């Protein structure tokens, strides 16, 4: 039997894990790790001409089915992206958004929450933007339709002006990529996932999300944290099979961040020792570049990769552009290795503003390939079908093939290419 505080392999091959940061108990039973992760749809449908641009409410021909837009990135004649903010309804179809940001129609933490619990009132600039949006017949019609949908869901009637203000000034945003399916798609299952994007496109997507995080944190003074996550495919919680991230302002850190802050008391090297050093010792290194490193995660309910920034900065928005791009390239490669038909959750973790404890920015990518059942509920022991070593080996093999094909960053160091500095985290410097 081989054992460490977080990872034990029994003689029969059973792997027992304990999450170094969470304490979560996980078992992997032999004989289940090599079954297929996900299969393409049994039923696929041929697309009609132009249908790929209108498959769901997030698609580019259906801009008026989402809330008033806060920002978009458009491709200029120079090939670069340019940001446009707070477009009126009449102007939405004048350009094509490569990425868009708008409020979630059904917020997890609503504008009403901040108003009633904290006495928050929207600043004059947000009031002005709402009034401007309602100043045209199309904008007024658009807002009225959305307010009606929201009122029907909540059972609470709202007048148009107040409802439009909440649509414009909420603190739960969605960041959406342009394509639902590939531009050349003939079938409805030829989806565009995070790994289908080019490395450059994914870098733009991630940087735009960091920009959204900055904006939400600045706009809601009572928020202590902004949760950032991505659900891909319905088994992972996605409403649409269309690539998007969500950002939600909350007035707590959440139990996991609070737990880690407590663990950091007197132990600034927690993540270096318990994650990076343990991962190298156990052979769980997956890939790295000069700004980020990925390990096969230990103690997760689902097979999971952990991407750690190697920057001394803690908040995503405090990272230099090249550092954000470095995190993006490693994360993008893992999404590409995962494939489009595997349901995934992407979770961001970082130090909350105002907290003194050093905490690195990390992103956890989970493969939602199993369903918790009665055993997990009764024992609080979770059965994960792929152990960390198998996960690491599958990813490394796939990443080599993807790099050879030019589909991920050429600058990745994969598997045994690791250098002595790749697993050194600088967050505590």
C-alpha positions as CSV (number, residue, x, y, z in Angstrom):
1,X,0.0,0.0,0.0
2,X,1.3,3.5,-0.9
3,X,0.0,6.4,1.2
4,X,0.3,10.1,1.8
5,X,-2.0,12.3,3.9
6,X,-4.1,13.1,0.9
7,X,-3.8,10.1,-1.4
8,X,-3.7,6.3,-0.6
9,X,-3.6,3.4,-3.0
10,X,-4.7,0.1,-1.5
11,X,-3.3,-3.3,-2.6
12,X,-6.4,-4.1,-4.6
13,X,-6.0,-0.8,-6.5
14,X,-8.7,1.2,-4.7
15,X,-7.6,4.8,-4.4
16,X,-8.7,6.8,-1.3
17,X,-8.4,10.6,-1.4
18,X,-8.9,13.5,1.0
19,X,-9.1,17.0,-0.4
20,X,-6.2,19.0,1.1
21,X,-8.2,22.2,1.2
22,X,-11.7,20.8,1.6
23,X,-11.4,17.6,3.6
24,X,-13.7,15.9,1.1
25,X,-13.4,12.0,1.2
26,X,-13.3,10.4,-2.2
27,X,-12.8,6.8,-3.3
28,X,-12.0,5.4,-6.8
29,X,-12.8,1.8,-7.3
30,X,-10.7,-0.2,-9.8
31,X,-12.3,-1.2,-13.2
32,X,-14.3,2.0,-13.8
33,X,-11.6,4.5,-15.0
34,X,-11.4,3.6,-18.6
35,X,-15.0,3.6,-19.6
36,X,-16.1,6.3,-22.2
37,X,-16.6,9.7,-20.6
38,X,-19.4,10.9,-22.9
39,X,-20.7,10.0,-26.3
40,X,-22.1,12.2,-29.0
41,X,-25.9,12.6,-29.1
42,X,-27.8,9.5,-30.3
43,X,-30.1,11.9,-32.2
44,X,-28.6,14.7,-34.2
45,X,-30.4,17.1,-36.5
46,X,-29.2,18.6,-39.7
47,X,-29.2,22.4,-39.6
48,X,-31.1,24.6,-42.1
49,X,-29.2,27.5,-43.7
50,X,-28.4,30.1,-41.1
51,X,-30.0,28.2,-38.3
52,X,-26.7,28.0,-36.4
53,X,-27.0,31.7,-35.6
54,X,-30.4,31.3,-33.9
55,X,-30.4,28.0,-32.0
56,X,-30.9,29.6,-28.5
57,X,-31.4,32.9,-26.8
58,X,-27.7,33.5,-26.6
59,X,-27.2,33.3,-30.4
60,X,-26.2,36.3,-32.5
61,X,-29.5,36.6,-34.4
62,X,-31.5,36.7,-31.1
63,X,-29.8,39.7,-29.2
64,X,-33.2,41.0,-28.1
65,X,-34.0,37.9,-26.1
66,X,-31.4,38.8,-23.5
67,X,-31.3,41.7,-21.1
68,X,-29.9,45.1,-22.1
69,X,-26.2,44.6,-23.0
70,X,-23.5,46.0,-20.8
71,X,-20.5,45.4,-23.1
72,X,-19.4,43.6,-26.2
73,X,-16.2,42.9,-28.0
74,X,-16.3,43.3,-31.8
75,X,-13.7,42.5,-34.4
76,X,-12.2,45.5,-36.1
77,X,-10.7,45.9,-39.6
78,X,-7.3,45.5,-38.0
79,X,-8.3,42.0,-36.7
80,X,-8.2,43.2,-33.1
81,X,-11.1,43.3,-30.7
82,X,-12.7,46.6,-29.6
83,X,-15.1,47.1,-26.7
84,X,-18.5,48.7,-27.1
85,X,-20.5,49.5,-24.0
86,X,-24.2,50.0,-23.2
87,X,-25.6,49.8,-26.7
88,X,-29.2,50.9,-27.3
89,X,-31.6,48.2,-28.6
90,X,-31.6,50.0,-31.9
91,X,-27.9,49.5,-32.3
92,X,-27.5,45.9,-31.3
93,X,-27.4,44.4,-34.8
94,X,-25.1,47.0,-36.3
95,X,-22.1,44.9,-35.2
96,X,-21.4,41.3,-34.5
97,X,-20.3,40.6,-30.9
98,X,-17.5,38.1,-30.6
99,X,-18.3,38.1,-26.8
100,X,-21.1,39.9,-25.0
101,X,-21.9,40.7,-21.3
102,X,-25.4,41.2,-20.0
103,X,-27.4,40.7,-16.9
104,X,-28.9,37.3,-16.1
105,X,-32.7,37.6,-16.4
106,X,-33.1,35.2,-13.5
107,X,-30.5,36.3,-11.0
108,X,-29.2,34.1,-8.2
109,X,-28.7,37.2,-6.0
110,X,-31.2,39.8,-7.3
111,X,-31.2,43.6,-7.4
112,X,-34.1,43.4,-4.9
113,X,-31.7,41.6,-2.5
114,X,-29.2,44.4,-2.4
115,X,-32.0,47.0,-2.2
116,X,-34.0,45.5,0.6
117,X,-31.1,44.1,2.7
118,X,-28.6,46.9,2.3
119,X,-30.6,49.9,1.2
120,X,-28.6,50.0,-2.1
121,X,-29.7,52.4,-4.7
122,X,-28.4,52.5,-8.2
123,X,-26.1,55.4,-8.9
124,X,-27.1,58.3,-11.2
125,X,-25.1,56.8,-14.2
126,X,-27.1,53.5,-14.1
127,X,-30.4,55.4,-13.8
128,X,-29.4,57.5,-16.8
129,X,-28.5,54.4,-18.9
130,X,-31.9,52.8,-18.0
131,X,-33.7,55.9,-19.1
132,X,-31.7,56.1,-22.3
133,X,-32.5,52.5,-23.1
134,X,-36.2,53.2,-22.7
135,X,-36.0,56.3,-24.8
136,X,-36.6,54.5,-28.1
137,X,-39.7,52.4,-29.0
138,X,-37.6,49.3,-29.6
139,X,-35.8,49.6,-26.3
140,X,-39.0,50.2,-24.4
141,X,-40.7,47.2,-26.1
142,X,-37.6,45.0,-25.4
143,X,-37.5,46.0,-21.7
144,X,-41.2,45.6,-21.2
145,X,-41.2,42.1,-22.6
146,X,-38.3,41.1,-20.3
147,X,-39.9,42.7,-17.2
148,X,-43.2,40.8,-18.0
149,X,-41.3,37.5,-18.2
150,X,-39.5,38.1,-14.9
151,X,-42.8,39.3,-13.2
152,X,-44.6,36.1,-14.4
153,X,-41.8,34.0,-12.9
154,X,-41.7,35.8,-9.5
155,X,-45.4,36.6,-9.2
156,X,-44.5,40.1,-8.2
157,X,-45.6,42.9,-10.6
158,X,-43.1,45.6,-11.4
159,X,-43.5,48.9,-13.2
160,X,-41.5,49.3,-16.4
161,X,-39.1,52.0,-15.1
162,X,-38.2,50.1,-12.0
163,X,-37.9,46.8,-13.8
164,X,-35.7,48.2,-16.5
165,X,-33.4,49.7,-13.8
166,X,-32.9,46.3,-12.3
167,X,-32.3,44.8,-15.7
168,X,-29.5,47.3,-16.4
169,X,-28.0,47.5,-12.9
170,X,-28.0,43.9,-11.6
171,X,-25.0,42.1,-10.2
172,X,-25.3,38.7,-11.8
173,X,-23.9,38.8,-15.3
174,X,-23.4,36.4,-18.2
175,X,-20.5,36.5,-20.6
176,X,-21.4,34.8,-23.9
177,X,-19.3,33.7,-26.9
178,X,-20.6,34.3,-30.4
179,X,-20.9,30.8,-31.8
180,X,-23.3,28.1,-30.6
181,X,-22.0,25.7,-33.3
182,X,-19.0,25.9,-35.6
183,X,-19.3,28.4,-38.4
184,X,-19.2,25.5,-40.9
185,X,-21.5,23.2,-38.8
186,X,-24.0,21.0,-40.7
187,X,-25.4,19.3,-37.6
188,X,-26.8,20.7,-34.3
189,X,-24.3,18.8,-32.2
190,X,-21.2,20.4,-33.7
191,X,-20.9,22.7,-30.7
192,X,-18.3,25.3,-29.8
193,X,-16.9,24.6,-26.4
194,X,-14.1,26.5,-24.6
195,X,-11.7,24.0,-26.1
196,X,-13.0,24.5,-29.6
197,X,-12.0,28.2,-29.5
198,X,-8.5,29.0,-30.7
199,X,-6.0,29.8,-28.0
200,X,-6.2,33.5,-29.0
201,X,-10.0,33.4,-28.8
202,X,-10.0,31.8,-25.4
203,X,-7.5,34.4,-24.2
204,X,-9.9,37.1,-25.3
205,X,-12.8,35.3,-23.6
206,X,-10.9,34.9,-20.3
207,X,-9.7,38.5,-20.3
208,X,-13.2,39.8,-21.0
209,X,-14.5,37.8,-18.1
210,X,-11.8,39.3,-15.8
211,X,-12.9,42.7,-17.1
212,X,-16.5,41.8,-16.1
213,X,-15.3,40.7,-12.7
214,X,-13.7,44.1,-12.2
215,X,-16.9,45.9,-13.3
216,X,-19.2,43.9,-11.0
217,X,-17.0,44.3,-8.0
218,X,-16.8,48.1,-8.5
219,X,-20.6,48.4,-9.1
220,X,-21.8,46.6,-6.0
221,X,-20.2,48.1,-2.9
222,X,-21.9,45.7,-0.5
223,X,-20.5,42.6,-2.2
224,X,-17.7,40.7,-0.5
225,X,-17.0,38.4,-3.3
226,X,-17.9,37.7,-7.0
227,X,-18.3,34.0,-7.8
228,X,-17.2,33.1,-11.3
229,X,-18.1,29.9,-13.0
230,X,-18.9,28.1,-16.2
231,X,-21.4,25.3,-16.7
232,X,-21.0,23.3,-19.9
233,X,-23.9,21.1,-21.1
234,X,-27.1,20.4,-19.2
235,X,-25.8,17.6,-16.9
236,X,-23.4,20.3,-15.5
237,X,-26.2,22.8,-15.0
238,X,-26.2,24.8,-18.2
239,X,-29.6,26.1,-19.5
240,X,-28.2,26.4,-23.0
241,X,-25.6,24.4,-25.0
242,X,-24.0,27.7,-25.8
243,X,-20.6,28.7,-24.3
244,X,-20.9,31.2,-21.5
245,X,-19.6,32.1,-18.1
246,X,-21.5,33.6,-15.1
247,X,-20.5,36.1,-12.5
248,X,-22.5,36.6,-9.3
249,X,-21.8,39.2,-6.6
250,X,-22.5,37.8,-3.1
251,X,-22.3,39.3,0.4
252,X,-20.2,36.4,1.9
253,X,-17.0,34.7,1.1
254,X,-18.6,31.3,1.2
255,X,-17.6,28.4,3.4
256,X,-14.7,27.2,1.3
257,X,-13.0,30.6,1.1
258,X,-13.5,31.1,4.8
259,X,-12.1,27.7,5.5
260,X,-9.0,28.4,3.5
261,X,-8.5,31.8,5.2
262,X,-8.5,30.0,8.5
263,X,-6.0,27.4,7.3
264,X,-3.7,30.1,6.1
265,X,-3.3,31.5,9.6
266,X,0.4,31.1,10.3
267,X,0.8,29.0,7.2
268,X,1.4,31.1,4.1
269,X,2.8,28.2,2.2
270,X,-0.5,26.1,2.3
271,X,-1.0,25.9,-1.4
272,X,2.6,25.4,-2.3
273,X,3.0,22.5,0.2
274,X,-0.4,20.8,0.1
275,X,-1.1,21.2,-3.6
276,X,2.0,22.0,-5.7
277,X,4.6,20.0,-3.8
278,X,2.2,17.1,-3.2
279,X,1.2,17.0,-6.9
280,X,4.9,16.9,-8.0
281,X,5.7,14.2,-5.4
282,X,2.8,12.1,-6.5
283,X,3.4,12.5,-10.2
284,X,0.2,14.6,-10.9
285,X,1.8,17.4,-12.9
286,X,-0.1,17.9,-16.2
287,X,1.2,21.1,-17.9
288,X,2.6,24.5,-17.4
289,X,3.9,27.7,-19.0
290,X,5.7,30.6,-17.5
291,X,2.5,32.0,-15.8
292,X,0.4,29.0,-14.8
293,X,0.5,25.3,-13.9
294,X,-2.1,22.5,-14.0
295,X,-2.3,19.4,-11.8
296,X,-4.7,16.5,-11.6
297,X,-6.7,17.4,-8.5
298,X,-7.0,15.3,-5.4
299,X,-10.1,14.9,-3.3
300,X,-12.8,16.2,-5.7
301,X,-16.2,14.6,-6.1
302,X,-15.6,14.5,-9.9
303,X,-12.4,14.1,-11.9
304,X,-10.9,17.6,-11.7
305,X,-7.9,19.6,-12.9
306,X,-6.6,22.5,-10.9
307,X,-5.0,25.4,-12.7
308,X,-2.9,27.7,-10.5
309,X,-1.6,31.1,-11.5
310,X,2.1,31.4,-10.8
311,X,1.8,35.2,-10.4
312,X,2.5,37.0,-7.1
313,X,-0.9,38.7,-7.7
314,X,-4.0,37.3,-5.9
315,X,-7.0,38.8,-7.6
316,X,-7.6,38.0,-11.3
317,X,-7.9,41.7,-12.1
318,X,-4.5,42.4,-10.5
319,X,-2.8,40.1,-13.0
320,X,-0.8,41.6,-15.9
321,X,-2.3,40.8,-19.4
322,X,0.4,38.3,-20.1
323,X,-0.3,36.5,-16.8
324,X,-4.0,36.3,-17.6
325,X,-3.1,34.9,-21.0
326,X,-0.8,32.3,-19.4
327,X,-3.7,31.1,-17.2
328,X,-5.9,31.1,-20.3
329,X,-3.6,29.0,-22.4
330,X,-3.3,26.2,-19.7
331,X,-7.0,26.2,-19.1
332,X,-7.8,26.2,-22.8
333,X,-5.6,23.2,-23.4
334,X,-7.4,21.3,-20.6
335,X,-10.8,22.2,-22.2
336,X,-9.5,21.0,-25.6
337,X,-8.3,17.7,-24.0
338,X,-11.7,17.3,-22.4
339,X,-13.7,17.5,-25.6
340,X,-17.1,19.0,-26.5
341,X,-19.3,16.2,-25.3
342,X,-18.1,16.0,-21.6
343,X,-20.2,18.1,-19.2
344,X,-18.0,20.3,-17.1
345,X,-18.0,22.9,-14.4
346,X,-15.3,25.6,-14.3
347,X,-14.9,27.3,-10.9
348,X,-12.7,30.3,-10.1
349,X,-11.1,30.8,-6.7
350,X,-9.1,33.8,-5.6
351,X,-8.4,36.0,-2.6
352,X,-11.3,38.3,-1.8
353,X,-10.6,42.0,-1.9
354,X,-9.7,43.3,1.6
355,X,-8.5,39.9,2.9
356,X,-4.8,40.0,4.0
357,X,-4.1,36.2,3.7
358,X,-2.2,35.3,0.5
359,X,-4.3,33.2,-1.8
360,X,-3.5,32.4,-5.4
361,X,-5.9,32.6,-8.3
362,X,-6.8,29.1,-9.3
363,X,-9.4,27.6,-11.6
364,X,-10.8,24.1,-11.1
365,X,-12.2,22.2,-14.1
366,X,-14.4,19.3,-13.2
367,X,-15.7,16.5,-15.4
368,X,-19.3,15.8,-14.5
369,X,-19.2,12.2,-15.6
370,X,-21.0,10.5,-12.6
371,X,-24.1,11.0,-10.6
372,X,-23.9,11.1,-6.7
373,X,-26.4,8.7,-5.2
374,X,-27.5,7.2,-1.9
375,X,-24.0,5.9,-0.9
376,X,-22.6,9.4,-1.1
377,X,-25.5,10.9,0.8
378,X,-25.3,8.4,3.6
379,X,-21.6,8.1,4.1
380,X,-20.3,11.5,2.8
381,X,-17.7,9.4,0.9
382,X,-17.8,10.3,-2.8
383,X,-17.2,7.8,-5.5
384,X,-15.0,9.3,-8.3
385,X,-14.7,7.0,-11.3
386,X,-11.2,8.3,-12.4
387,X,-8.3,8.5,-9.9
388,X,-5.8,11.4,-10.2
389,X,-3.0,9.4,-11.8
390,X,-5.3,8.1,-14.5
391,X,-6.7,11.5,-15.1
392,X,-3.2,13.0,-15.4
393,X,-2.1,10.3,-17.9
394,X,-5.2,10.7,-20.1
395,X,-4.7,14.5,-20.2
396,X,-1.0,14.3,-20.9
397,X,-1.5,11.9,-23.8
398,X,-4.2,14.1,-25.3
399,X,-2.3,17.4,-24.8
400,X,0.7,16.0,-26.7
401,X,-1.6,15.2,-29.7
402,X,-3.3,18.6,-29.5
403,X,0.0,20.5,-29.4
404,X,1.3,18.4,-32.3
405,X,-1.8,19.4,-34.3
406,X,-1.4,23.1,-33.4
407,X,-4.7,23.3,-31.5
408,X,-3.3,24.5,-28.2
409,X,-0.5,26.8,-27.2
410,X,2.9,25.7,-28.5
411,X,4.5,27.1,-25.3
412,X,3.0,24.4,-23.1
413,X,5.4,22.2,-21.1
414,X,3.5,18.9,-20.8
415,X,4.0,15.9,-18.4
416,X,7.7,15.0,-18.2
417,X,8.8,18.2,-19.9
418,X,8.3,19.9,-16.5
419,X,11.1,22.2,-15.3
420,X,12.2,22.6,-11.7
421,X,10.5,26.0,-11.5
422,X,7.1,25.1,-13.0
423,X,5.5,24.1,-9.7
424,X,6.8,27.1,-7.7
425,X,3.8,29.3,-6.8
426,X,4.7,32.9,-6.1
427,X,1.5,34.0,-4.3
428,X,3.2,34.2,-0.9
429,X,6.1,36.4,-2.0
